């Protein structure tokens, strides 16, 4: 089917109007997009829309995904992590799915969903899904520890390895060293999002 240029212009205008509504009132925005046939009504359609959108605000996306776990599942299923080093994959995940500002139940849900997806994308790796989960949480805590100016006594590489050695057994010492070095050199695993951020 061929579209006339004016159809594209109308589509972009509808998408822009829908994004503006979403950033003000989430449900009104989604309803507008569905009613104008910009987005389909299923969780899959909405997940794909979020995956491609560039003009939504991170806080609104986070709230919406927290309330719509089906959409979150669909959005996560679109992410590919094959052969991606774990902390880099976690950064990619939190670029697509905004990280909560505080640790809590929803962060646990996000880490669980990421661990499951990472495991599916890398079926031949030596780590179990449970180990990936533990490592992810350790990377998040290490990110905060190394990146926060309020933490005076930073976690050392030796402490990081020792703490994980008591919790997981599959990763080699070299692998754990590489995890630590990645955070030390490249920073927090959840510092960026591709969505818009309100400036305070």
mmCIF file of the C-alpha atoms, coordinates in Angstrom:
data_MODEL
# 
_entry.id   MODEL 
# 
loop_
_atom_site.group_PDB 
_atom_site.id 
_atom_site.type_symbol 
_atom_site.label_atom_id 
_atom_site.label_alt_id 
_atom_site.label_comp_id 
_atom_site.label_asym_id 
_atom_site.label_entity_id 
_atom_site.label_seq_id 
_atom_site.pdbx_PDB_ins_code 
_atom_site.Cartn_x 
_atom_site.Cartn_y 
_atom_site.Cartn_z 
_atom_site.occupancy 
_atom_site.B_iso_or_equiv 
_atom_site.pdbx_formal_charge 
_atom_site.auth_seq_id 
_atom_site.auth_comp_id 
_atom_site.auth_asym_id 
_atom_site.auth_atom_id 
_atom_site.pdbx_PDB_model_num 
ATOM 1   C CA . UNK A 1 1   ? 0.000  0.000   0.000  1.00 0.00 ? 1   UNK A CA 1 
ATOM 2   C CA . UNK A 1 2   ? 1.390  3.416   -0.966 1.00 0.00 ? 2   UNK A CA 1 
ATOM 3   C CA . UNK A 1 3   ? 0.910  6.463   1.185  1.00 0.00 ? 3   UNK A CA 1 
ATOM 4   C CA . UNK A 1 4   ? 0.609  10.000  -0.067 1.00 0.00 ? 4   UNK A CA 1 
ATOM 5   C CA . UNK A 1 5   ? 3.059  12.462  1.547  1.00 0.00 ? 5   UNK A CA 1 
ATOM 6   C CA . UNK A 1 6   ? 0.143  14.179  3.254  1.00 0.00 ? 6   UNK A CA 1 
ATOM 7   C CA . UNK A 1 7   ? -0.703 10.850  4.908  1.00 0.00 ? 7   UNK A CA 1 
ATOM 8   C CA . UNK A 1 8   ? 2.803  10.679  6.364  1.00 0.00 ? 8   UNK A CA 1 
ATOM 9   C CA . UNK A 1 9   ? 2.483  14.257  7.571  1.00 0.00 ? 9   UNK A CA 1 
ATOM 10  C CA . UNK A 1 10  ? -0.824 13.475  9.237  1.00 0.00 ? 10  UNK A CA 1 
ATOM 11  C CA . UNK A 1 11  ? 0.656  10.350  10.837 1.00 0.00 ? 11  UNK A CA 1 
ATOM 12  C CA . UNK A 1 12  ? 3.590  12.288  12.287 1.00 0.00 ? 12  UNK A CA 1 
ATOM 13  C CA . UNK A 1 13  ? 1.244  14.952  13.592 1.00 0.00 ? 13  UNK A CA 1 
ATOM 14  C CA . UNK A 1 14  ? -0.920 12.313  15.260 1.00 0.00 ? 14  UNK A CA 1 
ATOM 15  C CA . UNK A 1 15  ? 2.143  10.659  16.787 1.00 0.00 ? 15  UNK A CA 1 
ATOM 16  C CA . UNK A 1 16  ? 3.381  14.006  18.069 1.00 0.00 ? 16  UNK A CA 1 
ATOM 17  C CA . UNK A 1 17  ? -0.035 14.859  19.522 1.00 0.00 ? 17  UNK A CA 1 
ATOM 18  C CA . UNK A 1 18  ? -0.284 11.403  21.084 1.00 0.00 ? 18  UNK A CA 1 
ATOM 19  C CA . UNK A 1 19  ? 3.166  11.686  22.648 1.00 0.00 ? 19  UNK A CA 1 
ATOM 20  C CA . UNK A 1 20  ? 2.302  15.097  24.081 1.00 0.00 ? 20  UNK A CA 1 
ATOM 21  C CA . UNK A 1 21  ? -0.895 13.694  25.569 1.00 0.00 ? 21  UNK A CA 1 
ATOM 22  C CA . UNK A 1 22  ? 0.980  10.661  26.936 1.00 0.00 ? 22  UNK A CA 1 
ATOM 23  C CA . UNK A 1 23  ? 3.510  12.927  28.628 1.00 0.00 ? 23  UNK A CA 1 
ATOM 24  C CA . UNK A 1 24  ? 0.651  14.762  30.312 1.00 0.00 ? 24  UNK A CA 1 
ATOM 25  C CA . UNK A 1 25  ? -1.799 11.932  30.951 1.00 0.00 ? 25  UNK A CA 1 
ATOM 26  C CA . UNK A 1 26  ? -0.662 8.429   30.094 1.00 0.00 ? 26  UNK A CA 1 
ATOM 27  C CA . UNK A 1 27  ? -4.032 6.776   29.499 1.00 0.00 ? 27  UNK A CA 1 
ATOM 28  C CA . UNK A 1 28  ? -5.363 9.677   27.452 1.00 0.00 ? 28  UNK A CA 1 
ATOM 29  C CA . UNK A 1 29  ? -2.289 9.487   25.260 1.00 0.00 ? 29  UNK A CA 1 
ATOM 30  C CA . UNK A 1 30  ? -2.556 5.749   24.675 1.00 0.00 ? 30  UNK A CA 1 
ATOM 31  C CA . UNK A 1 31  ? -6.305 6.008   24.030 1.00 0.00 ? 31  UNK A CA 1 
ATOM 32  C CA . UNK A 1 32  ? -5.733 8.802   21.500 1.00 0.00 ? 32  UNK A CA 1 
ATOM 33  C CA . UNK A 1 33  ? -3.075 6.790   19.661 1.00 0.00 ? 33  UNK A CA 1 
ATOM 34  C CA . UNK A 1 34  ? -5.265 3.684   19.526 1.00 0.00 ? 34  UNK A CA 1 
ATOM 35  C CA . UNK A 1 35  ? -8.420 5.552   18.498 1.00 0.00 ? 35  UNK A CA 1 
ATOM 36  C CA . UNK A 1 36  ? -6.512 7.224   15.652 1.00 0.00 ? 36  UNK A CA 1 
ATOM 37  C CA . UNK A 1 37  ? -5.031 3.900   14.494 1.00 0.00 ? 37  UNK A CA 1 
ATOM 38  C CA . UNK A 1 38  ? -1.461 5.040   15.193 1.00 0.00 ? 38  UNK A CA 1 
ATOM 39  C CA . UNK A 1 39  ? -0.971 2.143   17.616 1.00 0.00 ? 39  UNK A CA 1 
ATOM 40  C CA . UNK A 1 40  ? -2.779 -1.173  17.737 1.00 0.00 ? 40  UNK A CA 1 
ATOM 41  C CA . UNK A 1 41  ? -4.725 -2.152  20.854 1.00 0.00 ? 41  UNK A CA 1 
ATOM 42  C CA . UNK A 1 42  ? -2.646 -5.150  21.974 1.00 0.00 ? 42  UNK A CA 1 
ATOM 43  C CA . UNK A 1 43  ? 0.241  -5.234  24.434 1.00 0.00 ? 43  UNK A CA 1 
ATOM 44  C CA . UNK A 1 44  ? 2.490  -6.244  21.539 1.00 0.00 ? 44  UNK A CA 1 
ATOM 45  C CA . UNK A 1 45  ? 1.501  -3.186  19.493 1.00 0.00 ? 45  UNK A CA 1 
ATOM 46  C CA . UNK A 1 46  ? 2.023  -0.835  22.425 1.00 0.00 ? 46  UNK A CA 1 
ATOM 47  C CA . UNK A 1 47  ? 5.330  -2.472  23.348 1.00 0.00 ? 47  UNK A CA 1 
ATOM 48  C CA . UNK A 1 48  ? 6.582  -1.970  19.788 1.00 0.00 ? 48  UNK A CA 1 
ATOM 49  C CA . UNK A 1 49  ? 5.474  1.670   19.902 1.00 0.00 ? 49  UNK A CA 1 
ATOM 50  C CA . UNK A 1 50  ? 7.420  2.291   23.116 1.00 0.00 ? 50  UNK A CA 1 
ATOM 51  C CA . UNK A 1 51  ? 10.397 0.468   21.639 1.00 0.00 ? 51  UNK A CA 1 
ATOM 52  C CA . UNK A 1 52  ? 10.480 2.857   18.672 1.00 0.00 ? 52  UNK A CA 1 
ATOM 53  C CA . UNK A 1 53  ? 9.334  6.111   20.273 1.00 0.00 ? 53  UNK A CA 1 
ATOM 54  C CA . UNK A 1 54  ? 11.792 8.962   20.813 1.00 0.00 ? 54  UNK A CA 1 
ATOM 55  C CA . UNK A 1 55  ? 9.536  11.631  22.290 1.00 0.00 ? 55  UNK A CA 1 
ATOM 56  C CA . UNK A 1 56  ? 8.077  10.142  25.472 1.00 0.00 ? 56  UNK A CA 1 
ATOM 57  C CA . UNK A 1 57  ? 9.170  11.145  28.953 1.00 0.00 ? 57  UNK A CA 1 
ATOM 58  C CA . UNK A 1 58  ? 11.051 8.517   30.951 1.00 0.00 ? 58  UNK A CA 1 
ATOM 59  C CA . UNK A 1 59  ? 9.011  8.957   34.139 1.00 0.00 ? 59  UNK A CA 1 
ATOM 60  C CA . UNK A 1 60  ? 5.753  8.443   32.240 1.00 0.00 ? 60  UNK A CA 1 
ATOM 61  C CA . UNK A 1 61  ? 7.085  5.367   30.436 1.00 0.00 ? 61  UNK A CA 1 
ATOM 62  C CA . UNK A 1 62  ? 8.275  3.911   33.737 1.00 0.00 ? 62  UNK A CA 1 
ATOM 63  C CA . UNK A 1 63  ? 4.875  4.486   35.384 1.00 0.00 ? 63  UNK A CA 1 
ATOM 64  C CA . UNK A 1 64  ? 3.055  2.983   32.406 1.00 0.00 ? 64  UNK A CA 1 
ATOM 65  C CA . UNK A 1 65  ? 5.245  -0.124  32.317 1.00 0.00 ? 65  UNK A CA 1 
ATOM 66  C CA . UNK A 1 66  ? 4.843  -0.600  36.046 1.00 0.00 ? 66  UNK A CA 1 
ATOM 67  C CA . UNK A 1 67  ? 1.057  -0.631  35.593 1.00 0.00 ? 67  UNK A CA 1 
ATOM 68  C CA . UNK A 1 68  ? 1.086  -2.707  32.385 1.00 0.00 ? 68  UNK A CA 1 
ATOM 69  C CA . UNK A 1 69  ? 3.294  -5.797  32.893 1.00 0.00 ? 69  UNK A CA 1 
ATOM 70  C CA . UNK A 1 70  ? 2.069  -7.305  29.623 1.00 0.00 ? 70  UNK A CA 1 
ATOM 71  C CA . UNK A 1 71  ? 3.416  -4.348  27.667 1.00 0.00 ? 71  UNK A CA 1 
ATOM 72  C CA . UNK A 1 72  ? 6.683  -4.559  29.610 1.00 0.00 ? 72  UNK A CA 1 
ATOM 73  C CA . UNK A 1 73  ? 7.023  -8.230  28.676 1.00 0.00 ? 73  UNK A CA 1 
ATOM 74  C CA . UNK A 1 74  ? 6.506  -7.411  25.011 1.00 0.00 ? 74  UNK A CA 1 
ATOM 75  C CA . UNK A 1 75  ? 9.021  -4.571  25.075 1.00 0.00 ? 75  UNK A CA 1 
ATOM 76  C CA . UNK A 1 76  ? 11.645 -6.745  26.785 1.00 0.00 ? 76  UNK A CA 1 
ATOM 77  C CA . UNK A 1 77  ? 11.077 -9.495  24.211 1.00 0.00 ? 77  UNK A CA 1 
ATOM 78  C CA . UNK A 1 78  ? 12.226 -7.064  21.493 1.00 0.00 ? 78  UNK A CA 1 
ATOM 79  C CA . UNK A 1 79  ? 15.676 -6.611  23.068 1.00 0.00 ? 79  UNK A CA 1 
ATOM 80  C CA . UNK A 1 80  ? 18.640 -8.667  21.864 1.00 0.00 ? 80  UNK A CA 1 
ATOM 81  C CA . UNK A 1 81  ? 21.583 -9.470  24.121 1.00 0.00 ? 81  UNK A CA 1 
ATOM 82  C CA . UNK A 1 82  ? 23.328 -12.287 22.280 1.00 0.00 ? 82  UNK A CA 1 
ATOM 83  C CA . UNK A 1 83  ? 27.076 -12.281 23.038 1.00 0.00 ? 83  UNK A CA 1 
ATOM 84  C CA . UNK A 1 84  ? 26.799 -8.943  24.863 1.00 0.00 ? 84  UNK A CA 1 
ATOM 85  C CA . UNK A 1 85  ? 28.874 -8.618  28.046 1.00 0.00 ? 85  UNK A CA 1 
ATOM 86  C CA . UNK A 1 86  ? 26.535 -8.603  31.040 1.00 0.00 ? 86  UNK A CA 1 
ATOM 87  C CA . UNK A 1 87  ? 27.033 -4.997  32.284 1.00 0.00 ? 87  UNK A CA 1 
ATOM 88  C CA . UNK A 1 88  ? 26.782 -3.669  28.729 1.00 0.00 ? 88  UNK A CA 1 
ATOM 89  C CA . UNK A 1 89  ? 23.567 -5.643  28.221 1.00 0.00 ? 89  UNK A CA 1 
ATOM 90  C CA . UNK A 1 90  ? 22.215 -4.212  31.460 1.00 0.00 ? 90  UNK A CA 1 
ATOM 91  C CA . UNK A 1 91  ? 23.005 -0.693  30.235 1.00 0.00 ? 91  UNK A CA 1 
ATOM 92  C CA . UNK A 1 92  ? 21.184 -1.424  26.995 1.00 0.00 ? 92  UNK A CA 1 
ATOM 93  C CA . UNK A 1 93  ? 18.200 -2.732  28.969 1.00 0.00 ? 93  UNK A CA 1 
ATOM 94  C CA . UNK A 1 94  ? 17.940 0.367   31.161 1.00 0.00 ? 94  UNK A CA 1 
ATOM 95  C CA . UNK A 1 95  ? 18.302 2.582   28.104 1.00 0.00 ? 95  UNK A CA 1 
ATOM 96  C CA . UNK A 1 96  ? 15.110 0.988   26.757 1.00 0.00 ? 96  UNK A CA 1 
ATOM 97  C CA . UNK A 1 97  ? 13.341 0.466   30.094 1.00 0.00 ? 97  UNK A CA 1 
ATOM 98  C CA . UNK A 1 98  ? 13.827 3.444   32.429 1.00 0.00 ? 98  UNK A CA 1 
ATOM 99  C CA . UNK A 1 99  ? 15.267 2.456   35.802 1.00 0.00 ? 99  UNK A CA 1 
ATOM 100 C CA . UNK A 1 100 ? 13.314 3.302   38.963 1.00 0.00 ? 100 UNK A CA 1 
ATOM 101 C CA . UNK A 1 101 ? 14.896 5.992   41.102 1.00 0.00 ? 101 UNK A CA 1 
ATOM 102 C CA . UNK A 1 102 ? 14.680 3.826   44.226 1.00 0.00 ? 102 UNK A CA 1 
ATOM 103 C CA . UNK A 1 103 ? 15.243 0.156   44.873 1.00 0.00 ? 103 UNK A CA 1 
ATOM 104 C CA . UNK A 1 104 ? 12.037 -1.775  45.459 1.00 0.00 ? 104 UNK A CA 1 
ATOM 105 C CA . UNK A 1 105 ? 9.695  -4.422  44.112 1.00 0.00 ? 105 UNK A CA 1 
ATOM 106 C CA . UNK A 1 106 ? 9.570  -3.013  40.587 1.00 0.00 ? 106 UNK A CA 1 
ATOM 107 C CA . UNK A 1 107 ? 13.348 -2.935  40.277 1.00 0.00 ? 107 UNK A CA 1 
ATOM 108 C CA . UNK A 1 108 ? 13.368 -6.587  41.341 1.00 0.00 ? 108 UNK A CA 1 
ATOM 109 C CA . UNK A 1 109 ? 10.799 -7.329  38.628 1.00 0.00 ? 109 UNK A CA 1 
ATOM 110 C CA . UNK A 1 110 ? 12.914 -5.538  36.028 1.00 0.00 ? 110 UNK A CA 1 
ATOM 111 C CA . UNK A 1 111 ? 16.073 -7.401  37.000 1.00 0.00 ? 111 UNK A CA 1 
ATOM 112 C CA . UNK A 1 112 ? 14.151 -10.688 36.910 1.00 0.00 ? 112 UNK A CA 1 
ATOM 113 C CA . UNK A 1 113 ? 12.807 -9.947  33.425 1.00 0.00 ? 113 UNK A CA 1 
ATOM 114 C CA . UNK A 1 114 ? 16.222 -8.855  32.191 1.00 0.00 ? 114 UNK A CA 1 
ATOM 115 C CA . UNK A 1 115 ? 17.881 -11.980 33.622 1.00 0.00 ? 115 UNK A CA 1 
ATOM 116 C CA . UNK A 1 116 ? 15.324 -14.187 31.895 1.00 0.00 ? 116 UNK A CA 1 
ATOM 117 C CA . UNK A 1 117 ? 15.781 -12.419 28.555 1.00 0.00 ? 117 UNK A CA 1 
ATOM 118 C CA . UNK A 1 118 ? 19.569 -12.435 28.824 1.00 0.00 ? 118 UNK A CA 1 
ATOM 119 C CA . UNK A 1 119 ? 19.485 -16.156 29.564 1.00 0.00 ? 119 UNK A CA 1 
ATOM 120 C CA . UNK A 1 120 ? 17.246 -16.815 26.541 1.00 0.00 ? 120 UNK A CA 1 
ATOM 121 C CA . UNK A 1 121 ? 19.547 -14.785 24.275 1.00 0.00 ? 121 UNK A CA 1 
ATOM 122 C CA . UNK A 1 122 ? 22.624 -16.669 25.524 1.00 0.00 ? 122 UNK A CA 1 
ATOM 123 C CA . UNK A 1 123 ? 21.524 -20.299 25.996 1.00 0.00 ? 123 UNK A CA 1 
ATOM 124 C CA . UNK A 1 124 ? 25.064 -21.669 25.825 1.00 0.00 ? 124 UNK A CA 1 
ATOM 125 C CA . UNK A 1 125 ? 26.646 -19.493 28.480 1.00 0.00 ? 125 UNK A CA 1 
ATOM 126 C CA . UNK A 1 126 ? 27.927 -21.076 31.675 1.00 0.00 ? 126 UNK A CA 1 
ATOM 127 C CA . UNK A 1 127 ? 25.794 -18.904 33.979 1.00 0.00 ? 127 UNK A CA 1 
ATOM 128 C CA . UNK A 1 128 ? 22.364 -19.889 35.279 1.00 0.00 ? 128 UNK A CA 1 
ATOM 129 C CA . UNK A 1 129 ? 19.483 -17.431 35.205 1.00 0.00 ? 129 UNK A CA 1 
ATOM 130 C CA . UNK A 1 130 ? 19.655 -17.186 39.002 1.00 0.00 ? 130 UNK A CA 1 
ATOM 131 C CA . UNK A 1 131 ? 23.348 -16.321 38.833 1.00 0.00 ? 131 UNK A CA 1 
ATOM 132 C CA . UNK A 1 132 ? 22.673 -13.634 36.218 1.00 0.00 ? 132 UNK A CA 1 
ATOM 133 C CA . UNK A 1 133 ? 20.104 -12.127 38.587 1.00 0.00 ? 133 UNK A CA 1 
ATOM 134 C CA . UNK A 1 134 ? 22.574 -12.039 41.487 1.00 0.00 ? 134 UNK A CA 1 
ATOM 135 C CA . UNK A 1 135 ? 25.299 -10.547 39.299 1.00 0.00 ? 135 UNK A CA 1 
ATOM 136 C CA . UNK A 1 136 ? 22.919 -7.864  37.991 1.00 0.00 ? 136 UNK A CA 1 
ATOM 137 C CA . UNK A 1 137 ? 21.984 -6.750  41.474 1.00 0.00 ? 137 UNK A CA 1 
ATOM 138 C CA . UNK A 1 138 ? 25.652 -6.722  42.440 1.00 0.00 ? 138 UNK A CA 1 
ATOM 139 C CA . UNK A 1 139 ? 26.452 -4.571  39.400 1.00 0.00 ? 139 UNK A CA 1 
ATOM 140 C CA . UNK A 1 140 ? 23.683 -2.110  40.289 1.00 0.00 ? 140 UNK A CA 1 
ATOM 141 C CA . UNK A 1 141 ? 24.953 -1.812  43.856 1.00 0.00 ? 141 UNK A CA 1 
ATOM 142 C CA . UNK A 1 142 ? 28.551 -1.489  42.672 1.00 0.00 ? 142 UNK A CA 1 
ATOM 143 C CA . UNK A 1 143 ? 27.458 1.230   40.229 1.00 0.00 ? 143 UNK A CA 1 
ATOM 144 C CA . UNK A 1 144 ? 25.922 3.215   43.075 1.00 0.00 ? 144 UNK A CA 1 
ATOM 145 C CA . UNK A 1 145 ? 28.917 2.586   45.335 1.00 0.00 ? 145 UNK A CA 1 
ATOM 146 C CA . UNK A 1 146 ? 31.552 3.691   42.829 1.00 0.00 ? 146 UNK A CA 1 
ATOM 147 C CA . UNK A 1 147 ? 29.501 6.502   41.315 1.00 0.00 ? 147 UNK A CA 1 
ATOM 148 C CA . UNK A 1 148 ? 28.078 8.206   44.389 1.00 0.00 ? 148 UNK A CA 1 
ATOM 149 C CA . UNK A 1 149 ? 30.023 11.108  45.924 1.00 0.00 ? 149 UNK A CA 1 
ATOM 150 C CA . UNK A 1 150 ? 28.328 10.297  49.228 1.00 0.00 ? 150 UNK A CA 1 
ATOM 151 C CA . UNK A 1 151 ? 30.059 6.920   49.515 1.00 0.00 ? 151 UNK A CA 1 
ATOM 152 C CA . UNK A 1 152 ? 33.490 7.648   50.912 1.00 0.00 ? 152 UNK A CA 1 
ATOM 153 C CA . UNK A 1 153 ? 34.820 4.110   51.306 1.00 0.00 ? 153 UNK A CA 1 
ATOM 154 C CA . UNK A 1 154 ? 34.444 2.639   47.828 1.00 0.00 ? 154 UNK A CA 1 
ATOM 155 C CA . UNK A 1 155 ? 34.116 -1.094  47.374 1.00 0.00 ? 155 UNK A CA 1 
ATOM 156 C CA . UNK A 1 156 ? 37.402 -2.577  46.279 1.00 0.00 ? 156 UNK A CA 1 
ATOM 157 C CA . UNK A 1 157 ? 37.789 -5.156  43.550 1.00 0.00 ? 157 UNK A CA 1 
ATOM 158 C CA . UNK A 1 158 ? 38.807 -7.723  46.164 1.00 0.00 ? 158 UNK A CA 1 
ATOM 159 C CA . UNK A 1 159 ? 35.692 -7.023  48.247 1.00 0.00 ? 159 UNK A CA 1 
ATOM 160 C CA . UNK A 1 160 ? 33.457 -7.280  45.185 1.00 0.00 ? 160 UNK A CA 1 
ATOM 161 C CA . UNK A 1 161 ? 34.893 -10.664 44.245 1.00 0.00 ? 161 UNK A CA 1 
ATOM 162 C CA . UNK A 1 162 ? 34.799 -11.957 47.822 1.00 0.00 ? 162 UNK A CA 1 
ATOM 163 C CA . UNK A 1 163 ? 31.149 -10.974 48.271 1.00 0.00 ? 163 UNK A CA 1 
ATOM 164 C CA . UNK A 1 164 ? 30.115 -12.707 45.043 1.00 0.00 ? 164 UNK A CA 1 
ATOM 165 C CA . UNK A 1 165 ? 32.177 -15.800 45.763 1.00 0.00 ? 165 UNK A CA 1 
ATOM 166 C CA . UNK A 1 166 ? 29.914 -16.399 48.739 1.00 0.00 ? 166 UNK A CA 1 
ATOM 167 C CA . UNK A 1 167 ? 26.765 -16.119 46.607 1.00 0.00 ? 167 UNK A CA 1 
ATOM 168 C CA . UNK A 1 168 ? 27.527 -17.652 43.204 1.00 0.00 ? 168 UNK A CA 1 
ATOM 169 C CA . UNK A 1 169 ? 29.922 -20.336 42.044 1.00 0.00 ? 169 UNK A CA 1 
ATOM 170 C CA . UNK A 1 170 ? 29.881 -20.500 38.226 1.00 0.00 ? 170 UNK A CA 1 
ATOM 171 C CA . UNK A 1 171 ? 31.749 -17.296 37.284 1.00 0.00 ? 171 UNK A CA 1 
ATOM 172 C CA . UNK A 1 172 ? 35.526 -17.432 37.227 1.00 0.00 ? 172 UNK A CA 1 
ATOM 173 C CA . UNK A 1 173 ? 37.608 -14.909 39.152 1.00 0.00 ? 173 UNK A CA 1 
ATOM 174 C CA . UNK A 1 174 ? 38.660 -13.364 35.839 1.00 0.00 ? 174 UNK A CA 1 
ATOM 175 C CA . UNK A 1 175 ? 35.019 -12.882 34.853 1.00 0.00 ? 175 UNK A CA 1 
ATOM 176 C CA . UNK A 1 176 ? 34.264 -11.120 38.144 1.00 0.00 ? 176 UNK A CA 1 
ATOM 177 C CA . UNK A 1 177 ? 37.353 -8.936  37.714 1.00 0.00 ? 177 UNK A CA 1 
ATOM 178 C CA . UNK A 1 178 ? 36.089 -7.945  34.256 1.00 0.00 ? 178 UNK A CA 1 
ATOM 179 C CA . UNK A 1 179 ? 32.690 -7.054  35.710 1.00 0.00 ? 179 UNK A CA 1 
ATOM 180 C CA . UNK A 1 180 ? 34.261 -4.772  38.289 1.00 0.00 ? 180 UNK A CA 1 
ATOM 181 C CA . UNK A 1 181 ? 36.590 -3.164  35.754 1.00 0.00 ? 181 UNK A CA 1 
ATOM 182 C CA . UNK A 1 182 ? 33.693 -2.490  33.383 1.00 0.00 ? 182 UNK A CA 1 
ATOM 183 C CA . UNK A 1 183 ? 31.775 -0.533  36.033 1.00 0.00 ? 183 UNK A CA 1 
ATOM 184 C CA . UNK A 1 184 ? 34.930 1.259   37.161 1.00 0.00 ? 184 UNK A CA 1 
ATOM 185 C CA . UNK A 1 185 ? 35.804 2.322   33.623 1.00 0.00 ? 185 UNK A CA 1 
ATOM 186 C CA . UNK A 1 186 ? 32.381 2.831   32.013 1.00 0.00 ? 186 UNK A CA 1 
ATOM 187 C CA . UNK A 1 187 ? 30.201 3.905   34.919 1.00 0.00 ? 187 UNK A CA 1 
ATOM 188 C CA . UNK A 1 188 ? 26.703 3.162   36.159 1.00 0.00 ? 188 UNK A CA 1 
ATOM 189 C CA . UNK A 1 189 ? 24.632 0.495   34.416 1.00 0.00 ? 189 UNK A CA 1 
ATOM 190 C CA . UNK A 1 190 ? 21.470 2.601   34.671 1.00 0.00 ? 190 UNK A CA 1 
ATOM 191 C CA . UNK A 1 191 ? 22.645 6.168   34.079 1.00 0.00 ? 191 UNK A CA 1 
ATOM 192 C CA . UNK A 1 192 ? 21.137 6.734   30.626 1.00 0.00 ? 192 UNK A CA 1 
ATOM 193 C CA . UNK A 1 193 ? 17.766 6.435   28.927 1.00 0.00 ? 193 UNK A CA 1 
ATOM 194 C CA . UNK A 1 194 ? 16.800 7.192   25.338 1.00 0.00 ? 194 UNK A CA 1 
ATOM 195 C CA . UNK A 1 195 ? 13.540 8.737   26.552 1.00 0.00 ? 195 UNK A CA 1 
ATOM 196 C CA . UNK A 1 196 ? 13.211 12.390  27.469 1.00 0.00 ? 196 UNK A CA 1 
ATOM 197 C CA . UNK A 1 197 ? 14.018 13.357  31.055 1.00 0.00 ? 197 UNK A CA 1 
ATOM 198 C CA . UNK A 1 198 ? 12.368 16.168  32.961 1.00 0.00 ? 198 UNK A CA 1 
ATOM 199 C CA . UNK A 1 199 ? 14.883 18.802  33.932 1.00 0.00 ? 199 UNK A CA 1 
ATOM 200 C CA . UNK A 1 200 ? 14.552 19.889  37.536 1.00 0.00 ? 200 UNK A CA 1 
# 
